[in-house]
Amino acid sequence: MAERAKPKYYLVEAGVLPEVFIKVTQARELIETGEARTVADAVEQVGISRSAFYKYKDSVLPFRDMRHGSIITFHALLKDKKGVLSSLLSMFADTGANILTINQSIPTNGAALVTISATTENMTIGTDELIGAVRDLPGVIRFDALAG
């Protein structure tokens, strides 16, 4: 039995790609976000055939430019008071961070642990500024970046 060749990958600027590749990624996004219920709906919206979609769907993926942003996980210890988590989340929204996940423990001894993972590419301020601003919010006991 012949071994399957290891795939090779290339990073190519989108403007030089055949239009079908871009449309495949657009169709995938429509399906993943629920804007299209079926593959047939998605390919009709972007203007490609189903066969083109199926041919390239597992081979063409968008690249996240890590120079302009990344996923960072933050760890917070918050007072168990009304509005503290809400003000923290508002700070993320106001700065352009896109929250991917939020995990909160059950509060004990008047405080709750919260872990937030967010993308930072659209933030209007730097990560250090965000950390400083969140630390100044009422009810925030501790706030740090864990990974990114």
DRENDRENDO-220950 format. One record per residue (C-alpha): residue number from 1; residue in three letters; x, y, z. Coordinates in steps of 0.5 Angstrom, whole numbers. Each point is the difference from the previous one (the first is absolute). Layout:
<recs>
+-----+-----+-------+-------+-------+
!   n ! res !  east ! north !    up !
+-----+-----+-------+-------+-------+
! NUM ! ALA !     X !     Y !     Z !
...
+-----+-----+-------+-------+-------+
</recs>
This chain:
<recs>
+-----+-----+-------+-------+-------+
!   n ! res !  east ! north !    up !
+-----+-----+-------+-------+-------+
!   1 ! MET !     0 !     0 !     0 !
!   2 ! ALA !     3 !     7 !    -2 !
!   3 ! GLU !     1 !     5 !     5 !
!   4 ! ARG !    -4 !     6 !    -1 !
!   5 ! ALA !     4 !     6 !    -2 !
!   6 ! LYS !     0 !     5 !     6 !
!   7 ! PRO !    -3 !     7 !    -2 !
!   8 ! LYS !     3 !     6 !    -2 !
!   9 ! TYR !    -2 !     7 !     2 !
!  10 ! TYR !     1 !     7 !    -3 !
!  11 ! LEU !    -2 !     7 !     3 !
!  12 ! VAL !    -3 !     4 !    -6 !
!  13 ! GLU !    -3 !     7 !    -1 !
!  14 ! ALA !    -7 !    -1 !    -1 !
!  15 ! GLY !     0 !     5 !    -6 !
!  16 ! VAL !     4 !    -5 !    -4 !
!  17 ! LEU !    -4 !    -6 !     1 !
!  18 ! PRO !    -6 !    -3 !    -4 !
!  19 ! GLU !    -6 !     3 !     2 !
!  20 ! VAL !    -3 !    -7 !     1 !
!  21 ! PHE !     4 !     0 !     6 !
!  22 ! ILE !    -2 !     6 !     3 !
!  23 ! LYS !    -7 !    -2 !    -1 !
!  24 ! VAL !     1 !    -7 !     3 !
!  25 ! THR !     2 !     4 !     7 !
!  26 ! GLN !    -6 !     4 !    -1 !
!  27 ! ALA !    -4 !    -5 !    -1 !
!  28 ! ARG !     3 !    -4 !     6 !
!  29 ! GLU !    -1 !     6 !     5 !
!  30 ! LEU !    -8 !     1 !    -2 !
!  31 ! ILE !    -1 !    -7 !     2 !
!  32 ! GLU !     4 !     0 !     6 !
!  33 ! THR !    -3 !     7 !     2 !
!  34 ! GLY !    -7 !    -3 !    -1 !
!  35 ! GLU !    -1 !     5 !    -6 !
!  36 ! ALA !    -1 !    -6 !    -5 !
!  37 ! ARG !    -4 !    -6 !     3 !
!  38 ! THR !     3 !    -5 !    -6 !
!  39 ! VAL !     6 !     0 !    -4 !
!  40 ! ALA !    -5 !     1 !    -6 !
!  41 ! ASP !    -2 !     7 !     3 !
!  42 ! ALA !     7 !     2 !     2 !
!  43 ! VAL !     3 !    -2 !    -7 !
!  44 ! GLU !    -6 !     4 !    -4 !
!  45 ! GLN !     1 !     6 !     5 !
!  46 ! VAL !     7 !     1 !    -2 !
!  47 ! GLY !    -1 !    -3 !    -8 !
!  48 ! ILE !     4 !    -6 !     0 !
!  49 ! SER !    -2 !    -7 !    -2 !
!  50 ! ARG !    -1 !    -6 !     6 !
!  51 ! SER !     6 !    -4 !    -4 !
!  52 ! ALA !     5 !     6 !     1 !
!  53 ! PHE !    -2 !     1 !     7 !
!  54 ! TYR !     1 !    -8 !     2 !
!  55 ! LYS !     6 !     0 !    -4 !
!  56 ! TYR !     4 !     5 !     4 !
!  57 ! LYS !    -4 !     1 !     6 !
!  58 ! ASP !     5 !    -4 !     4 !
!  59 ! SER !     6 !     3 !    -3 !
!  60 ! VAL !    -1 !     8 !     0 !
!  61 ! LEU !     0 !     3 !     6 !
!  62 ! PRO !     1 !     7 !     2 !
!  63 ! PHE !     6 !     2 !     4 !
!  64 ! ARG !     0 !     4 !     6 !
!  65 ! ASP !     5 !     5 !     0 !
!  66 ! MET !     4 !    -1 !     7 !
!  67 ! ARG !     4 !     7 !    -1 !
!  68 ! HIS !    -7 !     4 !     1 !
!  69 ! GLY !    -3 !    -4 !     5 !
!  70 ! SER !     0 !    -6 !     4 !
!  71 ! ILE !    -5 !    -4 !     5 !
!  72 ! ILE !     2 !     2 !     7 !
!  73 ! THR !    -3 !    -4 !     6 !
!  74 ! PHE !    -1 !     5 !     6 !
!  75 ! HIS !    -1 !    -2 !     7 !
!  76 ! ALA !    -4 !     4 !     5 !
!  77 ! LEU !    -2 !     0 !     7 !
!  78 ! LEU !    -7 !     4 !     1 !
!  79 ! LYS !    -4 !     2 !     6 !
!  80 ! ASP !    -7 !    -4 !     0 !
!  81 ! LYS !    -3 !     7 !    -1 !
!  82 ! LYS !    -6 !     2 !    -5 !
!  83 ! GLY !     3 !     3 !    -6 !
!  84 ! VAL !     8 !    -2 !     1 !
!  85 ! LEU !     0 !    -5 !    -6 !
!  86 ! SER !    -5 !     4 !    -4 !
!  87 ! SER !     5 !     6 !     1 !
!  88 ! LEU !     6 !    -4 !    -2 !
!  89 ! LEU !    -3 !    -3 !    -6 !
!  90 ! SER !    -2 !     7 !    -2 !
!  91 ! MET !     7 !     2 !     0 !
!  92 ! PHE !     2 !    -6 !    -5 !
!  93 ! ALA !    -6 !     3 !    -5 !
!  94 ! ASP !     2 !     7 !     1 !
!  95 ! THR !     7 !    -1 !    -2 !
!  96 ! GLY !    -1 !    -5 !    -6 !
!  97 ! ALA !     2 !    -7 !     3 !
!  98 ! ASN !    -4 !    -5 !    -2 !
!  99 ! ILE !    -2 !    -5 !     5 !
! 100 ! LEU !     0 !    -8 !    -2 !
! 101 ! THR !    -1 !    -3 !     7 !
! 102 ! ILE !    -2 !     2 !     7 !
! 103 ! ASN !     1 !    -5 !     6 !
! 104 ! GLN !    -2 !     2 !     7 !
! 105 ! SER !     0 !    -4 !     6 !
! 106 ! ILE !    -5 !     0 !     6 !
! 107 ! PRO !     1 !     6 !     4 !
! 108 ! THR !     3 !    -2 !     7 !
! 109 ! ASN !     2 !     4 !     6 !
! 110 ! GLY !    -2 !     6 !    -4 !
! 111 ! ALA !     4 !    -1 !    -7 !
! 112 ! ALA !    -1 !    -3 !    -6 !
! 113 ! LEU !     6 !    -3 !    -5 !
! 114 ! VAL !    -1 !     2 !    -7 !
! 115 ! THR !     4 !    -2 !    -6 !
! 116 ! ILE !    -1 !     4 !    -7 !
! 117 ! SER !     3 !    -2 !    -7 !
! 118 ! ALA !    -1 !     6 !    -5 !
! 119 ! THR !     3 !     2 !    -6 !
! 120 ! THR !     4 !     6 !     0 !
! 121 ! GLU !     1 !     2 !    -8 !
! 122 ! ASN !    -6 !     5 !     0 !
! 123 ! MET !     2 !     4 !     7 !
! 124 ! THR !     1 !     7 !     0 !
! 125 ! ILE !     5 !     0 !     6 !
! 126 ! GLY !     6 !    -5 !     2 !
! 127 ! THR !    -1 !    -6 !     4 !
! 128 ! ASP !     4 !     3 !     6 !
! 129 ! GLU !    -5 !     6 !     0 !
! 130 ! LEU !    -6 !    -4 !     0 !
! 131 ! ILE !     3 !    -4 !     6 !
! 132 ! GLY !     1 !     7 !     4 !
! 133 ! ALA !    -7 !     2 !    -2 !
! 134 ! VAL !    -3 !    -6 !     2 !
! 135 ! ARG !     4 !     0 !     7 !
! 136 ! ASP !    -3 !     7 !     1 !
! 137 ! LEU !    -7 !    -3 !     0 !
! 138 ! PRO !    -4 !     0 !     6 !
! 139 ! GLY !    -1 !    -7 !     3 !
! 140 ! VAL !     6 !    -3 !    -4 !
! 141 ! ILE !     5 !    -3 !     5 !
! 142 ! ARG !     5 !    -3 !    -5 !
! 143 ! PHE !     1 !     0 !    -8 !
! 144 ! ASP !     6 !    -3 !    -4 !
! 145 ! ALA !     1 !    -3 !    -6 !
! 146 ! LEU !     2 !    -7 !     0 !
! 147 ! ALA !     1 !    -2 !    -7 !
! 148 ! GLY !     0 !     3 !    -7 !
+-----+-----+-------+-------+-------+
</recs>
